[in-house]
């Protein structure tokens, strides 16, 4: 990638750094439930503090409970000399910035309270740029978005990637020239957006396992009953993919109907059944493939995680963690499982990206990457 990182900047002392982070963390009953994304940003935060920069943080949050980053401020205030500003522009914020000392931080309120952010307003991006002298993107996980704080600000400031951003690009790029045997595991839903990935990695990987709701389209293609299961409203021509000896599908599924929850073969699913998870035989099949794999890439849950059908995803996480294969994983529900199991250190790399990870794997770049590459940094 042709972008510079913060380590390329000669002298940061006293410089106002506009830092884009992703602090979109889960909050339940007023409590920060998972600090994974915050922890992943600490290398860059510590680097900027130790370099004497005056760091102004831009981020967003989309919790059902709150639209404020105050809870993140409370978390960060235990480790950093940091202040919180409810507004981006105005006398109070200007005063807070002018009073900053070298190594200080100022966290600004949720950027998405401004409609100019998601509309990618050039005027709004220019306004944001007045807050700093240097821009740093450390929000890989939202860099597939054409938002002002991702693609707009780099037009007006010398721009650099953060430490984690560079790690994301370097590690995910390994999937384009992987060690073999290579097992690609794709779960979740949204078949339309993931179809290009399946096609691409059938060429790159030795095996592609498709699970979650994505598998239901293939079951339909095979002529199986999918009952009340989630399937794409649009029908795709999957004959060629289904015929590939590289494609792996669940060999058993967990279904729910009026009588209860059962494990069935895909060919046994009835009209009243809803497929909600992968079964134990599927995990055993994947475990066998992992024994001979040198590299595994996994994104997306194997079941309806939100509705409590998590067993397949949990067992897969444990199985990959125990394997000797180099492992790269990502996706929101995937991360939630890994964090809950305390397995964060059992994988070669954990991406903070869900959609961004998938977009990068499909296209080899992101809007945020291209914006950094075009910058005059």
Secondary structure as UniProt FT lines:
FT   HELIX           6..8
FT   TURN            13..14
FT   STRAND          16..21
FT   STRAND          27..28
FT   TURN            29..30
FT   STRAND          31..32
FT   HELIX           36..40
FT   HELIX           42..50
FT   TURN            51..52
FT   STRAND          54..58
FT   HELIX           70..76
FT   TURN            77..79
FT   STRAND          82..85
FT   HELIX           91..98
FT   TURN            102..103
FT   STRAND          105..108
FT   HELIX           111..113
FT   HELIX           115..118
FT   TURN            119..120
FT   HELIX           122..129
FT   TURN            130..131
FT   STRAND          134..138
FT   HELIX           140..142
FT   TURN            143..144
FT   HELIX           148..152
FT   HELIX           153..155
FT   STRAND          158..161
FT   HELIX           163..172
FT   HELIX           173..177
FT   STRAND          182..186
FT   HELIX           191..204
FT   STRAND          207..210
FT   TURN            212..213
FT   HELIX           214..221
FT   TURN            222..223
FT   TURN            227..228
FT   HELIX           239..242
FT   TURN            245..246
FT   STRAND          247..249
FT   STRAND          253..257
FT   TURN            258..259
FT   STRAND          260..264
FT   HELIX           266..268
FT   TURN            271..272
FT   STRAND          274..278
FT   HELIX           280..291
FT   STRAND          295..299
FT   HELIX           305..307
FT   HELIX           311..322
FT   STRAND          326..330
FT   HELIX           332..341
FT   HELIX           344..346
FT   STRAND          349..350
FT   HELIX           355..363
FT   HELIX           367..374
//
